[in-house]
Amino acid sequence: MSPPILPGSTLGVLGSGQLGRMLALSARAMGYRVHTFSPEKASPTGQVADLEIAAAYDDLEAVSDFARGVDVVTFEFENVSAAAAAAAAEHGPVRPAGKVLHTTQNRLREKDFLSSAGFPLPPYAAVRSLEDLREALGRIGCPAVLKTAGFGYDGKGQVRIHHPGDASSAWEALTGQEAVLEAFVDFEREVSVVAARGLHGDYEAFEVVDNQHRNHILDVSVAPSSLSPEIKGRAVEISRGILEALDVVGVLCVELFVTRGGDLLVNEVAPRPHNSGHLTVDACRTSQFEQQLRAVCGLPLGSPDQLAPAAMANLLGDLWSTGEPHWRAALALPGVHLHLYGKKEPRPGRKMGHLTALAASSREAEELVCRARDLLQQSD
């Protein structure tokens, strides 16, 4: 049995974005030191870490040197190469394991794994050529969505296909990359379950979250979800089954479609803290980031109990298009919290931070966080 990695030890984070930043803040609060590794300098994680290493993920010698200087390695996004995770694992524990990363960083591998394990998915097909795509459209039908198999997020690497005649242009748009064709789901809503599995198989799930997207990017998350207890219970059961099937040690998010008939279909899996779980920092006894730290260090998982209904609204770089947002106006609202990620350049569509709001009900929290975000755009 592996001994716990106790406070005072050093956590290594592959990746250096906002997820790593919030994980590092939780780790430092519990007395851990934090080292981060990515190609970026002065990154969101690097700004709050004890040590920032800037090198390419395929520089396996640099990854090995990094791993030798820490007590456990985790990752903050799944586009770190599996080879980097394997190189790190030669020098100490990597949690979740590299095999989890390998499966979930490729949509086709992920879907094949979930399908073979019996989890409910929308119809899909592997596409490696234009001929594959035309054949798959004949079976799956239109509308459908063609997605790159690897390295896609926030709607990148996706093309909607409305008619079979669009096949050629869709394949060209993905520049001939290996892809997955998915049936378009006429869903009632999208939800997510953020959950954690500990080193010894213990499991805790946060409240099911209702999610709203805009331009394929998460816009607003609300918890607890207004779904029935029965459907929420099934969502949590699916999540637990996926964490156990993948043998995850850490936090994992399962995104699901809820069909108009009340069925649940797994959309995607992310083996890390997730944007839809950001509200746990202000709303729960244990945040998703502290839970990640506890899990990968072999400590008991914390209580995921939510202390108040909450909502989260993403702040994209578009908000800065007319100048500095009006922070005073938004923060004058009781129950509103601001989290910025330390990114210097506010580009359109880039996640720069988020607001959370706590209220007496989920609907009130959603209204409050949206009002606060609207106020950011007013002039002084």
C-alpha positions in Angstrom: 0.0 0.0 0.0 1.4 3.4 -1.0 2.0 5.8 1.8 0.2 9.2 1.7 2.1 12.1 0.3 1.9 14.6 3.2 1.8 18.4 3.5 5.3 19.7 3.0 5.9 17.5 0.0 6.1 18.8 -3.6 3.3 18.5 -6.1 4.3 18.5 -9.8 1.7 19.8 -12.4 2.0 19.0 -16.1 0.3 22.0 -17.7 0.2 25.6 -16.5 -3.3 27.1 -17.2 -6.0 28.2 -14.9 -6.8 24.7 -13.7 -3.2 24.3 -12.5 -3.4 27.8 -10.9 -6.4 26.9 -8.8 -4.9 23.5 -7.9 -1.7 25.2 -6.8 -3.6 27.7 -4.7 -5.3 24.8 -2.9 -2.1 22.9 -2.5 -0.2 25.9 -1.0 -3.1 26.5 1.4 -2.5 22.9 2.7 1.3 23.4 3.0 2.5 21.7 -0.2 5.1 23.1 -2.6 4.2 23.3 -6.3 6.3 22.9 -9.4 4.7 23.4 -12.9 5.9 22.3 -16.3 4.7 23.6 -19.7 6.0 25.4 -22.7 4.8 28.7 -21.3 6.6 31.3 -19.1 4.9 33.5 -16.6 1.9 31.2 -16.9 -1.3 31.3 -14.8 0.1 28.4 -12.7 3.6 29.7 -12.8 2.6 32.9 -11.2 1.6 31.1 -8.0 3.9 28.1 -8.1 7.2 27.7 -6.3 9.0 26.7 -9.5 8.0 27.1 -13.1 9.8 25.0 -15.8 9.3 26.1 -19.4 10.0 23.3 -21.8 8.2 21.3 -24.5 6.2 18.3 -23.4 8.1 16.2 -25.9 11.4 17.1 -24.2 11.3 13.9 -22.3 14.7 14.5 -20.6 13.3 17.8 -19.2 10.1 16.0 -18.1 12.3 13.4 -16.3 14.3 16.1 -14.6 11.0 17.7 -13.5 9.6 14.5 -12.1 12.7 13.8 -10.1 12.2 17.0 -8.2 8.7 16.3 -7.0 6.9 13.7 -4.9 3.8 13.2 -7.2 2.8 14.3 -10.7 -0.6 15.2 -11.9 -1.8 17.1 -15.0 -4.2 20.0 -15.5 -5.3 19.3 -19.0 -5.4 16.1 -21.1 -3.4 17.4 -24.1 -0.1 16.6 -22.4 1.5 13.8 -24.3 1.1 10.3 -23.0 4.9 9.9 -23.6 5.5 12.8 -21.1 3.3 11.1 -18.5 5.3 7.8 -19.1 8.6 9.6 -18.7 7.4 11.1 -15.4 6.2 7.8 -14.1 9.7 6.4 -14.3 10.6 8.6 -11.3 7.5 8.6 -9.1 3.7 8.3 -9.1 1.6 10.0 -11.8 -2.0 10.3 -10.9 -4.3 9.8 -12.8 -2.1 7.3 -14.5 -0.8 7.9 -18.0 -3.1 5.2 -19.4 -6.1 7.4 -18.3 -4.6 10.3 -20.2 -3.9 8.1 -23.3 -7.5 7.0 -23.4 -9.2 10.3 -22.8 -7.1 12.6 -24.9 -8.4 10.9 -28.1 -12.1 11.0 -28.8 -12.1 7.7 -30.7 -10.1 5.8 -28.0 -12.4 7.3 -25.4 -15.6 6.4 -27.1 -14.4 2.9 -28.0 -13.5 2.4 -24.3 -16.8 3.7 -23.0 -18.8 1.7 -25.5 -17.0 -1.5 -24.8 -17.6 -1.0 -21.1 -21.3 -0.6 -21.7 -21.8 3.1 -21.0 -24.6 4.9 -23.0 -23.3 7.0 -26.0 -24.7 8.7 -29.0 -24.1 6.7 -32.2 -20.6 7.4 -33.6 -18.1 6.1 -36.2 -14.4 6.4 -36.8 -13.5 8.5 -39.8 -10.0 8.3 -41.4 -10.9 9.2 -45.0 -13.6 10.9 -47.1 -14.9 7.5 -48.0 -15.2 6.6 -44.3 -17.1 9.8 -43.7 -19.6 9.2 -46.6 -20.2 5.6 -45.4 -20.7 6.8 -41.8 -23.1 9.5 -42.8 -25.1 6.8 -44.6 -25.4 4.8 -41.4 -25.7 7.6 -38.8 -27.6 10.2 -40.9 -27.8 14.0 -40.7 -27.4 16.2 -39.0 -24.2 15.0 -37.5 -21.0 16.4 -36.0 -17.5 15.6 -37.3 -14.8 16.1 -34.7 -11.1 15.6 -34.7 -10.1 12.5 -32.7 -7.3 14.3 -30.8 -6.5 17.7 -29.3 -9.9 19.5 -29.5 -11.6 21.6 -26.9 -14.1 24.4 -26.6 -15.6 23.6 -30.0 -12.2 23.6 -31.8 -11.8 20.9 -34.5 -15.6 20.4 -35.0 -17.8 20.8 -38.1 -21.6 20.4 -38.2 -22.8 18.4 -41.2 -26.4 19.2 -42.2 -26.5 17.3 -45.5 -24.6 14.4 -47.0 -23.4 16.7 -49.7 -21.4 18.6 -47.1 -19.1 15.7 -46.5 -16.2 16.8 -48.7 -16.1 20.4 -47.3 -16.3 19.1 -43.8 -13.4 16.6 -44.3 -11.3 19.4 -45.9 -12.1 21.7 -42.9 -10.5 19.1 -40.6 -7.5 18.9 -43.0 -7.7 15.1 -43.2 -7.1 14.4 -39.5 -8.4 11.2 -37.9 -11.9 12.1 -36.8 -15.1 10.8 -35.2 -18.6 11.3 -36.6 -21.2 11.7 -34.0 -25.0 11.7 -34.4 -26.5 15.0 -33.5 -28.4 14.6 -30.2 -31.7 16.6 -29.8 -31.1 17.0 -26.1 -33.1 18.7 -23.4 -30.0 19.9 -21.6 -26.4 19.3 -20.9 -25.1 18.4 -17.4 -21.9 17.4 -15.8 -20.8 15.3 -12.9 -17.4 16.2 -11.3 -16.3 13.4 -9.0 -13.2 12.1 -7.3 -11.8 8.7 -6.7 -9.1 8.2 -4.1 -6.0 6.0 -4.0 -7.9 3.2 -2.2 -11.1 3.3 -4.3 -13.1 5.8 -2.2 -15.5 7.9 -4.2 -17.2 11.3 -3.8 -19.3 13.2 -6.3 -20.3 16.9 -6.3 -23.8 18.0 -7.1 -24.9 17.5 -10.7 -24.4 20.7 -12.7 -26.6 22.2 -15.4 -24.5 23.7 -18.2 -25.3 26.3 -20.9 -22.9 26.8 -23.8 -22.4 29.7 -26.2 -20.4 29.2 -29.4 -19.3 25.8 -28.1 -17.7 27.3 -25.0 -19.2 26.8 -21.5 -21.0 30.0 -20.6 -23.0 29.4 -17.3 -23.1 26.5 -14.9 -25.7 26.1 -12.1 -25.8 23.7 -9.2 -27.7 21.9 -7.9 -29.3 20.9 -11.2 -33.1 21.1 -11.5 -33.2 17.5 -12.9 -35.3 15.0 -11.0 -33.5 13.1 -8.2 -33.9 9.9 -10.2 -32.0 11.2 -13.2 -29.4 12.9 -11.1 -28.8 9.6 -9.3 -28.3 7.8 -12.6 -25.8 10.5 -13.7 -23.8 10.0 -10.6 -23.9 6.2 -11.0 -22.6 6.5 -14.6 -19.8 8.8 -13.3 -18.8 6.4 -10.6 -18.7 3.5 -13.1 -16.5 5.5 -15.5 -14.0 6.4 -12.8 -13.8 2.8 -11.7 -13.5 1.4 -15.2 -10.7 3.8 -16.0 -9.1 3.2 -12.5 -8.8 6.9 -12.0 -7.0 8.3 -9.0 -8.0 12.0 -9.0 -10.8 14.2 -10.2 -12.7 13.4 -13.4 -15.7 15.2 -15.1 -18.3 13.4 -17.1 -20.3 15.5 -19.5 -23.7 14.1 -20.4 -26.7 14.9 -22.7 -30.1 14.5 -21.2 -32.5 13.6 -24.0 -36.1 14.8 -24.1 -37.1 11.3 -23.0 -35.0 11.5 -19.9 -32.2 9.2 -21.1 -28.6 10.0 -20.3 -25.8 9.8 -23.0 -22.1 10.4 -22.2 -20.7 13.2 -24.4 -17.1 13.6 -23.1 -14.9 12.7 -20.2 -12.2 15.0 -18.8 -9.7 13.4 -16.4 -9.1 16.6 -14.3 -10.9 19.4 -12.6 -13.4 21.0 -14.9 -14.7 24.4 -15.8 -18.2 23.4 -14.6 -16.8 22.6 -11.2 -15.3 26.0 -10.6 -18.3 27.0 -8.4 -17.2 24.4 -5.9 -14.5 26.7 -4.7 -17.0 29.1 -3.2 -20.0 26.8 -2.7 -18.7 23.5 -1.3 -17.0 22.2 1.9 -14.2 20.9 -0.4 -13.5 22.4 -3.8 -12.7 20.2 -6.8 -9.1 21.4 -6.6 -8.6 20.4 -3.0 -10.3 17.1 -3.8 -7.8 16.6 -6.7 -4.9 17.3 -4.3 -6.3 14.9 -1.6 -6.8 12.1 -4.2 -3.4 12.2 -5.9 -1.7 12.5 -2.5 -3.4 9.5 -1.1 -5.3 11.5 1.6 -8.9 10.9 2.6 -11.3 12.7 0.2 -13.1 15.7 1.6 -16.9 16.2 1.8 -18.4 17.5 -1.5 -21.5 18.9 0.3 -22.7 22.1 -1.2 -23.4 24.8 1.3 -25.6 27.0 -0.9 -27.0 27.0 -4.4 -24.5 28.5 -6.8 -23.8 29.6 -10.4 -20.7 30.3 -12.4 -20.3 32.5 -15.4 -17.2 32.5 -17.6 -15.5 35.7 -18.4 -14.1 35.7 -21.9 -11.6 38.1 -23.4 -14.4 39.8 -25.4 -15.4 41.6 -22.1 -12.2 43.7 -22.5 -13.0 44.9 -26.0 -14.1 48.3 -24.8 -11.7 48.7 -21.9 -11.3 47.4 -18.4 -14.5 45.7 -17.1 -16.4 47.5 -14.4 -15.3 45.3 -11.4 -16.8 47.6 -8.8 -20.3 47.3 -10.1 -20.3 43.5 -10.2 -18.6 43.1 -6.8 -21.1 45.4 -5.2 -23.7 42.6 -5.5 -23.8 40.4 -2.3 -22.8 36.8 -2.9 -20.7 37.5 -6.0 -17.1 36.3 -6.1 -14.4 37.1 -8.8 -11.7 34.7 -10.0 -9.2 36.0 -12.6 -6.5 33.7 -14.1 -3.6 36.1 -14.5 -3.6 36.0 -18.3 -2.2 39.2 -19.8 -3.8 39.2 -23.3 -7.7 39.2 -23.3 -8.3 37.7 -26.7 -11.9 37.0 -27.9 -13.1 33.6 -26.8 -10.2 33.2 -24.3 -11.2 32.3 -20.8 -9.8 35.1 -18.6 -11.7 34.3 -15.4 -15.1 33.6 -13.9 -17.7 34.9 -11.5 -19.6 32.8 -9.0 -22.7 33.7 -7.1 -24.4 32.1 -4.1 -28.1 32.5 -3.4 -31.1 30.9 -1.8 -32.0 28.9 -4.9 -30.3 27.7 -8.1 -32.4 30.1 -10.2 -31.6 33.1 -8.1 -27.9 32.2 -8.2 -28.1 32.0 -12.0 -29.9 35.3 -12.3 -27.4 37.0 -9.9 -24.3 35.8 -11.7 -25.6 36.8 -15.1 -26.6 40.2 -13.7 -23.1 40.6 -12.3 -21.5 39.8 -15.6 -23.8 42.2 -17.4 -22.7 45.0 -15.0 -19.1 44.4 -16.0 -19.9 45.9 -19.4 -21.3 49.2 -18.1 -19.3 52.3 -18.0 -18.3 54.1 -14.8 
